[in-house]
């Protein structure tokens, strides 16, 4: 499902326990486990930087509150909401 990203994901490596649930549940497969270990000795999730649809599935399946934040792009051609002071993805 390649295409222009409509969202962005940030992962707090201090909160991520490297379970991989977000990686497995991501429809466009834009998350991966980092090859390097975090200070806690786990491979944290990270955003590859492309193809995010902003669906928020990774956020909802993550067992660690605050580990994942999903942002949506406000309008076509504008910067990510994360850098524009935008809003988080809407709750389902």
N, C-alpha and C positions, 0 to 999 in steps of 0.2 A: 504494500500500500504506500508507494512512494509518492511524493508530491510536496508542495510548499507547506511548511509547518504552520499549523494554526494554533499552536500552544507551546508551552515550555514547562519543563519539570525541573525542580531543584530538589536535591536530596541532602539532608543534614547528616553528614557522616558521623556526627556525635550521637545521633539517635538510631541510625540504621544498624540493624543487627545482621545484615547479609543473608536473610532467609531466602531471597530470590522470588518471593510471591509476586512482587510487582513486575519483575522481569518476565515471568511466565504468563502473567495475565494481560500484558500490554498488547493490544491488537496490532498496532503498527510496528511492534518490536523495536522501539526506540530507546529501550533501557537495557543495560547490561550490568553484570557484576564486574567491578574494577579488578584488574589483575594484582594490584598492590593491596596490602593489608591496611586497615585503619588502625589507630592507636589501641583499639580493643581486640585486635587480632582476627578480624573478619574481613571479607571482601564486600565492601559496601556497594550498593547499586549506584549507577550514574546514568545520566542522560547522554545519549550519543550526539545530541546537537541537531538532529534533523528528524523530520517526519511526524512529530508529535501532533495529534489531533485535538488535544485538550480535553479528552473524554473524561479523565479523572478516575478511570478504573484502578490505576495503580494506587491512588490515594485511598480509595475505599477498601482495597484488599490488604493494605499495609497494617500489620498488627501494632506498630509503634506510632502513637500519636505524635505528630509534629515532625516525623522523619521525611515525609514527602509533601511538597507543595506544588500544585498545578496551576499554571497561569494560562489564560487564553488571550490571543491577540484580539484587540478591540475591533479593528476594522482592517480591511484589506489594504496592504501596503504600509501600515503603521507599525511602529516598534512594538515589541512585546509589552504586554500590560505590566509585567514585572518591573520594567524600567520606566514606565509611564505612571506609576502609582495606581495601576488599575486594580481590578477586583479579582478575587479567586474564582475558580470555576464554580458555577452554580450547583447547589446541592440537588441531587436527584430525588 
